[in-house]
Amino acid sequence: MKILFVCLGNICRSPLAEAIFIHKAKEQGLKVEADSAGFESFHRGDPADPRSVAVARAHGIDLNGHTARMFNARDFDHYDRIYVMDKTNYNDVMGVARDDNDEQKVDYIMNLIYPGENRPVPDPWYGGKEGFEKVFRMLEQACDILIKDLALDHLPTRPPDHPTT
Ligand code: 4NP
């Protein structure tokens, strides 16, 4: 199963989601492939934000070695599911989708916990350390559900009606 996590800068939220997901998948002995990407070129090539690295480390997860990259339409060909953090990311990814098949792969990561509600994972970039801890907990909860579903060998069902507003 190949999963891509997407945020804006690809330095705070999506690298954290990727690292949490891979860490938990390994713990469960699940064979997965995961990556993360963003839409803001400013941080391309950068490592993860030190605050994301710190919160990951505090939870026993290594986030060193990340390099921020841009989302590319070819990601739709490679990944089975693309999880976004907020509405901006959703609109960015959907804006690049080429057909229904691409669009069907995209969902809000928080919909794993609150199906169909399109809740955002708040951007912690301008806030303090607590924001990163909160984001970590949200992503961890979502990844737990994703891992459980993958362990049962099926992807969570995406709601048929998927409003963007
Ligand atoms: P992320 O956070 O999307 O979670 O990686 C951000 C990091 C940097 C910027 C925006 C969001 N920025 O505009 O530089």
Residues whose N, C-alpha, C, O or C-beta is under 5 A from the ligand:
A	BS01	4NP	C7 L8 G9 N10 I11 C12 R13 S14 W125
